[in-house]
């Protein structure tokens, strides 16, 4: 089951199926579970640093689970 997480600072949303608690991929803030469904436009992203898979509706800056930085234009 995919869980929705929202950043308490910048309100970035990450969708993730797993037990780890993500950090915000934009501002590195704390994320909290949110009761919302994943939209159809969310794209699957796999981190080359830690192999975690997550979904977002905007391009990530960093992986929510490790310190890998994504290149701009990698997924969009």
CHARMM internal coordinates of N, CA and C (Angstrom, degrees):
IC EDIT
DIST 1 N 1 CA 1.4451
DIST 1 CA 1 C 1.5296
ANGL 1 N 1 CA 1 C 109.69
DIST 1 C 2 N 1.2914
ANGL 1 CA 1 C 2 N 116.34
DIHE 1 N 1 CA 1 C 2 N 132.43
DIST 2 N 2 CA 1.4636
ANGL 1 C 2 N 2 CA 121.39
DIHE 1 CA 1 C 2 N 2 CA -178.47
DIST 2 CA 2 C 1.5232
ANGL 2 N 2 CA 2 C 109.33
DIHE 1 C 2 N 2 CA 2 C -85.62
DIST 2 C 3 N 1.3320
ANGL 2 CA 2 C 3 N 115.45
DIHE 2 N 2 CA 2 C 3 N 130.08
DIST 3 N 3 CA 1.4579
ANGL 2 C 3 N 3 CA 122.26
DIHE 2 CA 2 C 3 N 3 CA 179.87
DIST 3 CA 3 C 1.5191
ANGL 3 N 3 CA 3 C 109.13
DIHE 2 C 3 N 3 CA 3 C -105.11
DIST 3 C 4 N 1.3179
ANGL 3 CA 3 C 4 N 116.60
DIHE 3 N 3 CA 3 C 4 N 143.09
DIST 4 N 4 CA 1.4575
ANGL 3 C 4 N 4 CA 122.93
DIHE 3 CA 3 C 4 N 4 CA 178.62
DIST 4 CA 4 C 1.5216
ANGL 4 N 4 CA 4 C 108.85
DIHE 3 C 4 N 4 CA 4 C -97.81
DIST 4 C 5 N 1.3403
ANGL 4 CA 4 C 5 N 116.13
DIHE 4 N 4 CA 4 C 5 N 132.18
DIST 5 N 5 CA 1.4642
ANGL 4 C 5 N 5 CA 122.21
DIHE 4 CA 4 C 5 N 5 CA 176.76
DIST 5 CA 5 C 1.5186
ANGL 5 N 5 CA 5 C 108.95
DIHE 4 C 5 N 5 CA 5 C -123.94
DIST 5 C 6 N 1.3316
ANGL 5 CA 5 C 6 N 116.73
DIHE 5 N 5 CA 5 C 6 N 139.36
DIST 6 N 6 CA 1.4601
ANGL 5 C 6 N 6 CA 121.88
DIHE 5 CA 5 C 6 N 6 CA 178.81
DIST 6 CA 6 C 1.5238
ANGL 6 N 6 CA 6 C 109.37
DIHE 5 C 6 N 6 CA 6 C -124.59
DIST 6 C 7 N 1.3352
ANGL 6 CA 6 C 7 N 116.62
DIHE 6 N 6 CA 6 C 7 N 137.04
DIST 7 N 7 CA 1.4607
ANGL 6 C 7 N 7 CA 122.54
DIHE 6 CA 6 C 7 N 7 CA 178.55
DIST 7 CA 7 C 1.5277
ANGL 7 N 7 CA 7 C 109.26
DIHE 6 C 7 N 7 CA 7 C -70.87
DIST 7 C 8 N 1.3262
ANGL 7 CA 7 C 8 N 116.23
DIHE 7 N 7 CA 7 C 8 N 135.10
DIST 8 N 8 CA 1.4653
ANGL 7 C 8 N 8 CA 119.46
DIHE 7 CA 7 C 8 N 8 CA 179.64
DIST 8 CA 8 C 1.5218
ANGL 8 N 8 CA 8 C 112.07
DIHE 7 C 8 N 8 CA 8 C -74.88
DIST 8 C 9 N 1.3322
ANGL 8 CA 8 C 9 N 118.10
DIHE 8 N 8 CA 8 C 9 N -17.30
DIST 9 N 9 CA 1.4604
ANGL 8 C 9 N 9 CA 121.15
DIHE 8 CA 8 C 9 N 9 CA -178.98
DIST 9 CA 9 C 1.5199
ANGL 9 N 9 CA 9 C 114.06
DIHE 8 C 9 N 9 CA 9 C -95.25
DIST 9 C 10 N 1.3365
ANGL 9 CA 9 C 10 N 116.51
DIHE 9 N 9 CA 9 C 10 N -58.24
DIST 10 N 10 CA 1.4710
ANGL 9 C 10 N 10 CA 120.13
DIHE 9 CA 9 C 10 N 10 CA -174.39
DIST 10 CA 10 C 1.5309
ANGL 10 N 10 CA 10 C 113.06
DIHE 9 C 10 N 10 CA 10 C -105.50
DIST 10 C 11 N 1.3218
ANGL 10 CA 10 C 11 N 117.79
DIHE 10 N 10 CA 10 C 11 N -2.73
DIST 11 N 11 CA 1.4683
ANGL 10 C 11 N 11 CA 124.70
DIHE 10 CA 10 C 11 N 11 CA 176.35
DIST 11 CA 11 C 1.5290
ANGL 11 N 11 CA 11 C 114.10
DIHE 10 C 11 N 11 CA 11 C 65.55
DIST 11 C 12 N 1.3314
ANGL 11 CA 11 C 12 N 116.86
DIHE 11 N 11 CA 11 C 12 N 22.79
DIST 12 N 12 CA 1.4614
ANGL 11 C 12 N 12 CA 121.07
DIHE 11 CA 11 C 12 N 12 CA 171.92
DIST 12 CA 12 C 1.5274
ANGL 12 N 12 CA 12 C 108.17
DIHE 11 C 12 N 12 CA 12 C -66.42
DIST 12 C 13 N 1.3191
ANGL 12 CA 12 C 13 N 117.06
DIHE 12 N 12 CA 12 C 13 N 142.79
DIST 13 N 13 CA 1.4654
ANGL 12 C 13 N 13 CA 121.61
DIHE 12 CA 12 C 13 N 13 CA -177.63
DIST 13 CA 13 C 1.5286
ANGL 13 N 13 CA 13 C 110.06
DIHE 12 C 13 N 13 CA 13 C -114.87
DIST 13 C 14 N 1.3446
ANGL 13 CA 13 C 14 N 115.70
DIHE 13 N 13 CA 13 C 14 N 134.84
DIST 14 N 14 CA 1.4583
ANGL 13 C 14 N 14 CA 123.64
DIHE 13 CA 13 C 14 N 14 CA 176.87
DIST 14 CA 14 C 1.5227
ANGL 14 N 14 CA 14 C 107.52
DIHE 13 C 14 N 14 CA 14 C -125.13
DIST 14 C 15 N 1.3183
ANGL 14 CA 14 C 15 N 116.33
DIHE 14 N 14 CA 14 C 15 N 139.84
DIST 15 N 15 CA 1.4589
ANGL 14 C 15 N 15 CA 122.48
DIHE 14 CA 14 C 15 N 15 CA 177.37
DIST 15 CA 15 C 1.5217
ANGL 15 N 15 CA 15 C 106.59
DIHE 14 C 15 N 15 CA 15 C -112.95
DIST 15 C 16 N 1.3487
ANGL 15 CA 15 C 16 N 116.96
DIHE 15 N 15 CA 15 C 16 N 127.90
DIST 16 N 16 CA 1.4591
ANGL 15 C 16 N 16 CA 120.39
DIHE 15 CA 15 C 16 N 16 CA -171.70
DIST 16 CA 16 C 1.5224
ANGL 16 N 16 CA 16 C 110.30
DIHE 15 C 16 N 16 CA 16 C -146.53
DIST 16 C 17 N 1.3246
ANGL 16 CA 16 C 17 N 115.22
DIHE 16 N 16 CA 16 C 17 N 139.97
DIST 17 N 17 CA 1.4574
ANGL 16 C 17 N 17 CA 121.30
DIHE 16 CA 16 C 17 N 17 CA 176.14
DIST 17 CA 17 C 1.5219
ANGL 17 N 17 CA 17 C 107.58
DIHE 16 C 17 N 17 CA 17 C -110.88
DIST 17 C 18 N 1.3051
ANGL 17 CA 17 C 18 N 116.87
DIHE 17 N 17 CA 17 C 18 N 99.66
DIST 18 N 18 CA 1.4512
ANGL 17 C 18 N 18 CA 121.36
DIHE 17 CA 17 C 18 N 18 CA -178.82
DIST 18 CA 18 C 1.5151
ANGL 18 N 18 CA 18 C 110.98
DIHE 17 C 18 N 18 CA 18 C 167.88
DIST 18 C 19 N 1.3211
ANGL 18 CA 18 C 19 N 115.77
DIHE 18 N 18 CA 18 C 19 N -176.76
DIST 19 N 19 CA 1.4622
ANGL 18 C 19 N 19 CA 121.51
DIHE 18 CA 18 C 19 N 19 CA -174.96
DIST 19 CA 19 C 1.5256
ANGL 19 N 19 CA 19 C 113.71
DIHE 18 C 19 N 19 CA 19 C -97.66
DIST 19 C 20 N 1.3313
ANGL 19 CA 19 C 20 N 118.12
DIHE 19 N 19 CA 19 C 20 N -21.26
DIST 20 N 20 CA 1.4712
ANGL 19 C 20 N 20 CA 120.33
DIHE 19 CA 19 C 20 N 20 CA -177.20
DIST 20 CA 20 C 1.5233
ANGL 20 N 20 CA 20 C 110.83
DIHE 19 C 20 N 20 CA 20 C -68.24
DIST 20 C 21 N 1.3203
ANGL 20 CA 20 C 21 N 116.40
DIHE 20 N 20 CA 20 C 21 N 145.07
DIST 21 N 21 CA 1.4619
ANGL 20 C 21 N 21 CA 121.27
DIHE 20 CA 20 C 21 N 21 CA 175.19
DIST 21 CA 21 C 1.5273
ANGL 21 N 21 CA 21 C 108.08
DIHE 20 C 21 N 21 CA 21 C -91.30
DIST 21 C 22 N 1.3310
ANGL 21 CA 21 C 22 N 117.94
DIHE 21 N 21 CA 21 C 22 N 119.18
DIST 22 N 22 CA 1.4701
ANGL 21 C 22 N 22 CA 119.97
DIHE 21 CA 21 C 22 N 22 CA -177.22
DIST 22 CA 22 C 1.5254
ANGL 22 N 22 CA 22 C 112.93
DIHE 21 C 22 N 22 CA 22 C -77.30
DIST 22 C 23 N 1.3247
ANGL 22 CA 22 C 23 N 115.47
DIHE 22 N 22 CA 22 C 23 N 157.73
DIST 23 N 23 CA 1.4634
ANGL 22 C 23 N 23 CA 122.94
DIHE 22 CA 22 C 23 N 23 CA 167.64
DIST 23 CA 23 C 1.5197
ANGL 23 N 23 CA 23 C 106.76
DIHE 22 C 23 N 23 CA 23 C -101.22
DIST 23 C 24 N 1.3112
ANGL 23 CA 23 C 24 N 117.04
DIHE 23 N 23 CA 23 C 24 N 156.24
DIST 24 N 24 CA 1.4579
ANGL 23 C 24 N 24 CA 120.30
DIHE 23 CA 23 C 24 N 24 CA -178.38
DIST 24 CA 24 C 1.5299
ANGL 24 N 24 CA 24 C 110.44
DIHE 23 C 24 N 24 CA 24 C -61.69
DIST 24 C 25 N 1.3449
ANGL 24 CA 24 C 25 N 118.46
DIHE 24 N 24 CA 24 C 25 N 127.73
DIST 25 N 25 CA 1.4611
ANGL 24 C 25 N 25 CA 121.57
DIHE 24 CA 24 C 25 N 25 CA 179.63
DIST 25 CA 25 C 1.5274
ANGL 25 N 25 CA 25 C 113.28
DIHE 24 C 25 N 25 CA 25 C -75.95
DIST 25 C 26 N 1.3236
ANGL 25 CA 25 C 26 N 117.76
DIHE 25 N 25 CA 25 C 26 N -3.50
DIST 26 N 26 CA 1.4626
ANGL 25 C 26 N 26 CA 121.46
DIHE 25 CA 25 C 26 N 26 CA 179.22
DIST 26 CA 26 C 1.5267
ANGL 26 N 26 CA 26 C 110.85
DIHE 25 C 26 N 26 CA 26 C -106.06
DIST 26 C 27 N 1.3506
ANGL 26 CA 26 C 27 N 117.34
DIHE 26 N 26 CA 26 C 27 N -54.07
DIST 27 N 27 CA 1.4751
ANGL 26 C 27 N 27 CA 120.05
DIHE 26 CA 26 C 27 N 27 CA -174.88
DIST 27 CA 27 C 1.5252
ANGL 27 N 27 CA 27 C 113.40
DIHE 26 C 27 N 27 CA 27 C -112.58
DIST 27 C 28 N 1.3386
ANGL 27 CA 27 C 28 N 118.20
DIHE 27 N 27 CA 27 C 28 N -2.44
DIST 28 N 28 CA 1.4718
ANGL 27 C 28 N 28 CA 125.16
DIHE 27 CA 27 C 28 N 28 CA -179.67
DIST 28 CA 28 C 1.5272
ANGL 28 N 28 CA 28 C 112.70
DIHE 27 C 28 N 28 CA 28 C 68.13
DIST 28 C 29 N 1.3259
ANGL 28 CA 28 C 29 N 117.71
DIHE 28 N 28 CA 28 C 29 N 17.00
DIST 29 N 29 CA 1.4649
ANGL 28 C 29 N 29 CA 122.25
DIHE 28 CA 28 C 29 N 29 CA 177.67
DIST 29 CA 29 C 1.5240
ANGL 29 N 29 CA 29 C 111.56
DIHE 28 C 29 N 29 CA 29 C -75.45
DIST 29 C 30 N 1.3303
ANGL 29 CA 29 C 30 N 114.76
DIHE 29 N 29 CA 29 C 30 N 174.52
DIST 30 N 30 CA 1.4624
ANGL 29 C 30 N 30 CA 120.53
DIHE 29 CA 29 C 30 N 30 CA 178.41
DIST 30 CA 30 C 1.5233
ANGL 30 N 30 CA 30 C 110.04
DIHE 29 C 30 N 30 CA 30 C -76.24
DIST 30 C 31 N 1.3254
ANGL 30 CA 30 C 31 N 114.46
DIHE 30 N 30 CA 30 C 31 N 146.46
DIST 31 N 31 CA 1.4616
ANGL 30 C 31 N 31 CA 120.08
DIHE 30 CA 30 C 31 N 31 CA 179.05
DIST 31 CA 31 C 1.5196
ANGL 31 N 31 CA 31 C 108.85
DIHE 30 C 31 N 31 CA 31 C -116.62
DIST 31 C 32 N 1.3247
ANGL 31 CA 31 C 32 N 115.14
DIHE 31 N 31 CA 31 C 32 N 146.82
DIST 32 N 32 CA 1.4556
ANGL 31 C 32 N 32 CA 121.67
DIHE 31 CA 31 C 32 N 32 CA 179.56
DIST 32 CA 32 C 1.5208
ANGL 32 N 32 CA 32 C 109.36
DIHE 31 C 32 N 32 CA 32 C -124.02
DIST 32 C 33 N 1.3312
ANGL 32 CA 32 C 33 N 115.17
DIHE 32 N 32 CA 32 C 33 N 147.66
DIST 33 N 33 CA 1.4526
ANGL 32 C 33 N 33 CA 120.61
DIHE 32 CA 32 C 33 N 33 CA 178.67
DIST 33 CA 33 C 1.5258
ANGL 33 N 33 CA 33 C 110.22
DIHE 32 C 33 N 33 CA 33 C -63.80
DIST 33 C 34 N 1.3207
ANGL 33 CA 33 C 34 N 115.15
DIHE 33 N 33 CA 33 C 34 N 139.70
DIST 34 N 34 CA 1.4610
ANGL 33 C 34 N 34 CA 121.47
DIHE 33 CA 33 C 34 N 34 CA -177.17
DIST 34 CA 34 C 1.5267
ANGL 34 N 34 CA 34 C 108.42
DIHE 33 C 34 N 34 CA 34 C -130.32
DIST 34 C 35 N 1.3057
ANGL 34 CA 34 C 35 N 116.47
DIHE 34 N 34 CA 34 C 35 N 144.42
DIST 35 N 35 CA 1.4578
ANGL 34 C 35 N 35 CA 121.16
DIHE 34 CA 34 C 35 N 35 CA 179.49
DIST 35 CA 35 C 1.5270
ANGL 35 N 35 CA 35 C 109.23
DIHE 34 C 35 N 35 CA 35 C -88.45
DIST 35 C 36 N 1.3290
ANGL 35 CA 35 C 36 N 116.00
DIHE 35 N 35 CA 35 C 36 N 89.12
DIST 36 N 36 CA 1.4660
ANGL 35 C 36 N 36 CA 121.22
DIHE 35 CA 35 C 36 N 36 CA -179.39
DIST 36 CA 36 C 1.5249
ANGL 36 N 36 CA 36 C 108.73
DIHE 35 C 36 N 36 CA 36 C -154.76
DIST 36 C 37 N 1.3123
ANGL 36 CA 36 C 37 N 116.47
DIHE 36 N 36 CA 36 C 37 N 150.72
DIST 37 N 37 CA 1.4651
ANGL 36 C 37 N 37 CA 121.42
DIHE 36 CA 36 C 37 N 37 CA 177.51
DIST 37 CA 37 C 1.5237
ANGL 37 N 37 CA 37 C 110.15
DIHE 36 C 37 N 37 CA 37 C -89.51
DIST 37 C 38 N 1.3296
ANGL 37 CA 37 C 38 N 114.88
DIHE 37 N 37 CA 37 C 38 N 153.24
DIST 38 N 38 CA 1.4562
ANGL 37 C 38 N 38 CA 120.44
DIHE 37 CA 37 C 38 N 38 CA 178.29
DIST 38 CA 38 C 1.5307
ANGL 38 N 38 CA 38 C 109.46
DIHE 37 C 38 N 38 CA 38 C -74.82
DIST 38 C 39 N 1.3391
ANGL 38 CA 38 C 39 N 117.80
DIHE 38 N 38 CA 38 C 39 N 128.81
DIST 39 N 39 CA 1.4668
ANGL 38 C 39 N 39 CA 120.03
DIHE 38 CA 38 C 39 N 39 CA 178.37
DIST 39 CA 39 C 1.5318
ANGL 39 N 39 CA 39 C 111.44
DIHE 38 C 39 N 39 CA 39 C -73.28
DIST 39 C 40 N 1.3128
ANGL 39 CA 39 C 40 N 116.36
DIHE 39 N 39 CA 39 C 40 N 158.61
DIST 40 N 40 CA 1.4661
ANGL 39 C 40 N 40 CA 121.47
DIHE 39 CA 39 C 40 N 40 CA -178.98
DIST 40 CA 40 C 1.5220
ANGL 40 N 40 CA 40 C 112.57
DIHE 39 C 40 N 40 CA 40 C -64.22
DIST 40 C 41 N 1.3332
ANGL 40 CA 40 C 41 N 118.08
DIHE 40 N 40 CA 40 C 41 N -27.73
DIST 41 N 41 CA 1.4652
ANGL 40 C 41 N 41 CA 120.52
DIHE 40 CA 40 C 41 N 41 CA -177.74
DIST 41 CA 41 C 1.5336
ANGL 41 N 41 CA 41 C 113.69
DIHE 40 C 41 N 41 CA 41 C -80.79
DIST 41 C 42 N 1.3329
ANGL 41 CA 41 C 42 N 118.02
DIHE 41 N 41 CA 41 C 42 N -1.64
DIST 42 N 42 CA 1.4669
ANGL 41 C 42 N 42 CA 120.65
DIHE 41 CA 41 C 42 N 42 CA 177.19
DIST 42 CA 42 C 1.5289
ANGL 42 N 42 CA 42 C 109.15
DIHE 41 C 42 N 42 CA 42 C -66.99
DIST 42 C 43 N 1.3246
ANGL 42 CA 42 C 43 N 115.59
DIHE 42 N 42 CA 42 C 43 N 136.02
DIST 43 N 43 CA 1.4673
ANGL 42 C 43 N 43 CA 120.75
DIHE 42 CA 42 C 43 N 43 CA -178.61
DIST 43 CA 43 C 1.5267
ANGL 43 N 43 CA 43 C 110.28
DIHE 42 C 43 N 43 CA 43 C -106.55
DIST 43 C 44 N 1.3253
ANGL 43 CA 43 C 44 N 114.87
DIHE 43 N 43 CA 43 C 44 N 143.01
DIST 44 N 44 CA 1.4585
ANGL 43 C 44 N 44 CA 121.27
DIHE 43 CA 43 C 44 N 44 CA 177.99
DIST 44 CA 44 C 1.5218
ANGL 44 N 44 CA 44 C 108.90
DIHE 43 C 44 N 44 CA 44 C -78.32
DIST 44 C 45 N 1.3172
ANGL 44 CA 44 C 45 N 115.84
DIHE 44 N 44 CA 44 C 45 N 132.32
DIST 45 N 45 CA 1.4609
ANGL 44 C 45 N 45 CA 121.78
DIHE 44 CA 44 C 45 N 45 CA -179.69
DIST 45 CA 45 C 1.5219
ANGL 45 N 45 CA 45 C 107.93
DIHE 44 C 45 N 45 CA 45 C -127.36
DIST 45 C 46 N 1.3279
ANGL 45 CA 45 C 46 N 116.99
DIHE 45 N 45 CA 45 C 46 N 133.47
DIST 46 N 46 CA 1.4581
ANGL 45 C 46 N 46 CA 121.19
DIHE 45 CA 45 C 46 N 46 CA 175.84
DIST 46 CA 46 C 1.5157
ANGL 46 N 46 CA 46 C 108.02
DIHE 45 C 46 N 46 CA 46 C -117.05
DIST 46 C 47 N 1.3188
ANGL 46 CA 46 C 47 N 115.38
DIHE 46 N 46 CA 46 C 47 N 125.60
DIST 47 N 47 CA 1.4621
ANGL 46 C 47 N 47 CA 120.68
DIHE 46 CA 46 C 47 N 47 CA -179.34
DIST 47 CA 47 C 1.5277
ANGL 47 N 47 CA 47 C 109.85
DIHE 46 C 47 N 47 CA 47 C -75.94
DIST 47 C 48 N 1.3382
ANGL 47 CA 47 C 48 N 118.16
DIHE 47 N 47 CA 47 C 48 N 127.33
DIST 48 N 48 CA 1.4625
ANGL 47 C 48 N 48 CA 120.17
DIHE 47 CA 47 C 48 N 48 CA 176.64
DIST 48 CA 48 C 1.5310
ANGL 48 N 48 CA 48 C 112.27
DIHE 47 C 48 N 48 CA 48 C -73.68
DIST 48 C 49 N 1.3263
ANGL 48 CA 48 C 49 N 117.12
DIHE 48 N 48 CA 48 C 49 N -14.82
DIST 49 N 49 CA 1.4618
ANGL 48 C 49 N 49 CA 120.57
DIHE 48 CA 48 C 49 N 49 CA -179.78
DIST 49 CA 49 C 1.5182
ANGL 49 N 49 CA 49 C 113.95
DIHE 48 C 49 N 49 CA 49 C -81.24
DIST 49 C 50 N 1.3504
ANGL 49 CA 49 C 50 N 117.04
DIHE 49 N 49 CA 49 C 50 N -40.64
DIST 50 N 50 CA 1.4682
ANGL 49 C 50 N 50 CA 120.23
DIHE 49 CA 49 C 50 N 50 CA -175.67
DIST 50 CA 50 C 1.5304
ANGL 50 N 50 CA 50 C 113.19
DIHE 49 C 50 N 50 CA 50 C -128.21
DIST 50 C 51 N 1.3300
ANGL 50 CA 50 C 51 N 117.90
DIHE 50 N 50 CA 50 C 51 N -0.48
DIST 51 N 51 CA 1.4692
ANGL 50 C 51 N 51 CA 124.63
DIHE 50 CA 50 C 51 N 51 CA 179.61
DIST 51 CA 51 C 1.5287
ANGL 51 N 51 CA 51 C 114.91
DIHE 50 C 51 N 51 CA 51 C 66.63
DIST 51 C 52 N 1.3286
ANGL 51 CA 51 C 52 N 118.85
DIHE 51 N 51 CA 51 C 52 N 9.88
DIST 52 N 52 CA 1.4675
ANGL 51 C 52 N 52 CA 120.88
DIHE 51 CA 51 C 52 N 52 CA 175.93
DIST 52 CA 52 C 1.5241
ANGL 52 N 52 CA 52 C 109.46
DIHE 51 C 52 N 52 CA 52 C -69.61
DIST 52 C 53 N 1.3219
ANGL 52 CA 52 C 53 N 115.83
DIHE 52 N 52 CA 52 C 53 N 142.44
DIST 53 N 53 CA 1.4611
ANGL 52 C 53 N 53 CA 121.62
DIHE 52 CA 52 C 53 N 53 CA 176.96
DIST 53 CA 53 C 1.5165
ANGL 53 N 53 CA 53 C 108.78
DIHE 52 C 53 N 53 CA 53 C -110.55
DIST 53 C 54 N 1.3242
ANGL 53 CA 53 C 54 N 116.26
DIHE 53 N 53 CA 53 C 54 N 135.40
DIST 54 N 54 CA 1.4539
ANGL 53 C 54 N 54 CA 121.95
DIHE 53 CA 53 C 54 N 54 CA 177.93
DIST 54 CA 54 C 1.5161
ANGL 54 N 54 CA 54 C 108.02
DIHE 53 C 54 N 54 CA 54 C -149.23
DIST 54 C 55 N 1.3101
ANGL 54 CA 54 C 55 N 116.93
DIHE 54 N 54 CA 54 C 55 N 169.80
DIST 55 N 55 CA 1.4641
ANGL 54 C 55 N 55 CA 122.80
DIHE 54 CA 54 C 55 N 55 CA -177.56
DIST 55 CA 55 C 1.5208
ANGL 55 N 55 CA 55 C 109.37
DIHE 54 C 55 N 55 CA 55 C -124.19
DIST 55 C 56 N 1.3344
ANGL 55 CA 55 C 56 N 115.88
DIHE 55 N 55 CA 55 C 56 N 142.87
DIST 56 N 56 CA 1.4651
ANGL 55 C 56 N 56 CA 121.66
DIHE 55 CA 55 C 56 N 56 CA 176.64
DIST 56 CA 56 C 1.5238
ANGL 56 N 56 CA 56 C 109.27
DIHE 55 C 56 N 56 CA 56 C -146.15
DIST 56 C 57 N 1.3345
ANGL 56 CA 56 C 57 N 115.77
DIHE 56 N 56 CA 56 C 57 N 160.39
DIST 57 N 57 CA 1.4629
ANGL 56 C 57 N 57 CA 120.74
DIHE 56 CA 56 C 57 N 57 CA 175.34
DIST 57 CA 57 C 1.5194
ANGL 57 N 57 CA 57 C 110.99
DIHE 56 C 57 N 57 CA 57 C -102.10
DIST 57 C 58 N 1.3275
ANGL 57 CA 57 C 58 N 117.66
DIHE 57 N 57 CA 57 C 58 N 0.37
DIST 58 N 58 CA 1.4695
ANGL 57 C 58 N 58 CA 122.60
DIHE 57 CA 57 C 58 N 58 CA 174.83
DIST 58 CA 58 C 1.5206
ANGL 58 N 58 CA 58 C 108.29
DIHE 57 C 58 N 58 CA 58 C -138.86
DIST 58 C 59 N 1.3024
ANGL 58 CA 58 C 59 N 116.48
DIHE 58 N 58 CA 58 C 59 N 164.35
DIST 59 N 59 CA 1.4593
ANGL 58 C 59 N 59 CA 121.14
DIHE 58 CA 58 C 59 N 59 CA -176.96
DIST 59 CA 59 C 1.5312
ANGL 59 N 59 CA 59 C 111.46
DIHE 58 C 59 N 59 CA 59 C -71.38
DIST 59 C 60 N 1.3341
ANGL 59 CA 59 C 60 N 118.17
DIHE 59 N 59 CA 59 C 60 N 132.26
DIST 60 N 60 CA 1.4644
ANGL 59 C 60 N 60 CA 120.34
DIHE 59 CA 59 C 60 N 60 CA 178.67
DIST 60 CA 60 C 1.5227
ANGL 60 N 60 CA 60 C 111.32
DIHE 59 C 60 N 60 CA 60 C -78.77
DIST 60 C 61 N 1.3278
ANGL 60 CA 60 C 61 N 116.00
DIHE 60 N 60 CA 60 C 61 N 153.44
DIST 61 N 61 CA 1.4588
ANGL 60 C 61 N 61 CA 121.67
DIHE 60 CA 60 C 61 N 61 CA 172.52
DIST 61 CA 61 C 1.5241
ANGL 61 N 61 CA 61 C 109.00
DIHE 60 C 61 N 61 CA 61 C -93.98
DIST 61 C 62 N 1.3301
ANGL 61 CA 61 C 62 N 116.49
DIHE 61 N 61 CA 61 C 62 N -45.46
DIST 62 N 62 CA 1.4611
ANGL 61 C 62 N 62 CA 122.36
DIHE 61 CA 61 C 62 N 62 CA 178.05
DIST 62 CA 62 C 1.5216
ANGL 62 N 62 CA 62 C 109.40
DIHE 61 C 62 N 62 CA 62 C -130.06
DIST 62 C 63 N 1.3202
ANGL 62 CA 62 C 63 N 115.83
DIHE 62 N 62 CA 62 C 63 N 159.52
DIST 63 N 63 CA 1.4572
ANGL 62 C 63 N 63 CA 121.03
DIHE 62 CA 62 C 63 N 63 CA 174.24
DIST 63 CA 63 C 1.5307
ANGL 63 N 63 CA 63 C 108.46
DIHE 62 C 63 N 63 CA 63 C -68.22
DIST 63 C 64 N 1.3349
ANGL 63 CA 63 C 64 N 118.68
DIHE 63 N 63 CA 63 C 64 N 138.55
DIST 64 N 64 CA 1.4614
ANGL 63 C 64 N 64 CA 120.54
DIHE 63 CA 63 C 64 N 64 CA 178.82
DIST 64 CA 64 C 1.5288
ANGL 64 N 64 CA 64 C 113.98
DIHE 63 C 64 N 64 CA 64 C -71.07
DIST 64 C 65 N 1.3419
ANGL 64 CA 64 C 65 N 117.85
DIHE 64 N 64 CA 64 C 65 N -7.16
DIST 65 N 65 CA 1.4558
ANGL 64 C 65 N 65 CA 120.65
DIHE 64 CA 64 C 65 N 65 CA -174.82
DIST 65 CA 65 C 1.5262
ANGL 65 N 65 CA 65 C 114.83
DIHE 64 C 65 N 65 CA 65 C -120.48
DIST 65 C 66 N 1.3200
ANGL 65 CA 65 C 66 N 117.75
DIHE 65 N 65 CA 65 C 66 N -21.15
DIST 66 N 66 CA 1.4656
ANGL 65 C 66 N 66 CA 120.83
DIHE 65 CA 65 C 66 N 66 CA 176.73
DIST 66 CA 66 C 1.5265
ANGL 66 N 66 CA 66 C 107.59
DIHE 65 C 66 N 66 CA 66 C -135.42
DIST 66 C 67 N 1.2896
ANGL 66 CA 66 C 67 N 118.85
DIHE 66 N 66 CA 66 C 67 N -170.26
DIST 67 N 67 CA 1.4635
ANGL 66 C 67 N 67 CA 121.13
DIHE 66 CA 66 C 67 N 67 CA -175.37
DIST 67 CA 67 C 1.5330
ANGL 67 N 67 CA 67 C 112.73
DIHE 66 C 67 N 67 CA 67 C -100.75
DIST 67 C 68 N 1.3280
ANGL 67 CA 67 C 68 N 117.15
DIHE 67 N 67 CA 67 C 68 N 18.88
DIST 68 N 68 CA 1.4669
ANGL 67 C 68 N 68 CA 120.68
DIHE 67 CA 67 C 68 N 68 CA -179.93
DIST 68 CA 68 C 1.5278
ANGL 68 N 68 CA 68 C 110.65
DIHE 67 C 68 N 68 CA 68 C -68.20
DIST 68 C 69 N 1.3313
ANGL 68 CA 68 C 69 N 116.66
DIHE 68 N 68 CA 68 C 69 N 131.89
DIST 69 N 69 CA 1.4696
ANGL 68 C 69 N 69 CA 121.86
DIHE 68 CA 68 C 69 N 69 CA 175.64
DIST 69 CA 69 C 1.5238
ANGL 69 N 69 CA 69 C 109.01
DIHE 68 C 69 N 69 CA 69 C -99.14
DIST 69 C 70 N 1.3277
ANGL 69 CA 69 C 70 N 116.67
DIHE 69 N 69 CA 69 C 70 N 131.04
DIST 70 N 70 CA 1.4579
ANGL 69 C 70 N 70 CA 121.99
DIHE 69 CA 69 C 70 N 70 CA 178.23
DIST 70 CA 70 C 1.5188
ANGL 70 N 70 CA 70 C 109.86
DIHE 69 C 70 N 70 CA 70 C -86.16
DIST 70 C 71 N 1.3269
ANGL 70 CA 70 C 71 N 116.49
DIHE 70 N 70 CA 70 C 71 N 144.84
DIST 71 N 71 CA 1.4609
ANGL 70 C 71 N 71 CA 121.43
DIHE 70 CA 70 C 71 N 71 CA 173.99
DIST 71 CA 71 C 1.5223
ANGL 71 N 71 CA 71 C 108.41
DIHE 70 C 71 N 71 CA 71 C -75.39
DIST 71 C 72 N 1.3164
ANGL 71 CA 71 C 72 N 116.85
DIHE 71 N 71 CA 71 C 72 N 143.94
DIST 72 N 72 CA 1.4573
ANGL 71 C 72 N 72 CA 119.90
DIHE 71 CA 71 C 72 N 72 CA 177.79
DIST 72 CA 72 C 1.5214
ANGL 72 N 72 CA 72 C 109.62
DIHE 71 C 72 N 72 CA 72 C -62.94
DIST 72 C 73 N 1.3059
ANGL 72 CA 72 C 73 N 116.96
DIHE 72 N 72 CA 72 C 73 N 137.97
DIST 73 N 73 CA 1.4549
ANGL 72 C 73 N 73 CA 121.34
DIHE 72 CA 72 C 73 N 73 CA 179.86
DIST 73 CA 73 C 1.5155
ANGL 73 N 73 CA 73 C 114.60
DIHE 72 C 73 N 73 CA 73 C 82.30
DIST 73 C 74 N 1.3248
ANGL 73 CA 73 C 74 N 118.48
DIHE 73 N 73 CA 73 C 74 N 10.15
DIST 74 N 74 CA 1.4573
ANGL 73 C 74 N 74 CA 121.59
DIHE 73 CA 73 C 74 N 74 CA -178.42
DIST 74 CA 74 C 1.5223
ANGL 74 N 74 CA 74 C 112.11
DIHE 73 C 74 N 74 CA 74 C -68.56
DIST 74 C 75 N 1.3250
ANGL 74 CA 74 C 75 N 117.09
DIHE 74 N 74 CA 74 C 75 N -39.86
DIST 75 N 75 CA 1.4599
ANGL 74 C 75 N 75 CA 120.85
DIHE 74 CA 74 C 75 N 75 CA -174.70
DIST 75 CA 75 C 1.5153
ANGL 75 N 75 CA 75 C 113.87
DIHE 74 C 75 N 75 CA 75 C -116.65
DIST 75 C 76 N 1.3222
ANGL 75 CA 75 C 76 N 118.86
DIHE 75 N 75 CA 75 C 76 N -11.84
DIST 76 N 76 CA 1.4629
ANGL 75 C 76 N 76 CA 120.50
DIHE 75 CA 75 C 76 N 76 CA -177.42
DIST 76 CA 76 C 1.4853
ANGL 76 N 76 CA 76 C 111.47
DIHE 75 C 76 N 76 CA 76 C -116.43
END
COOR INIT
IC SEED 1 N 1 CA 1 C
IC BUILD
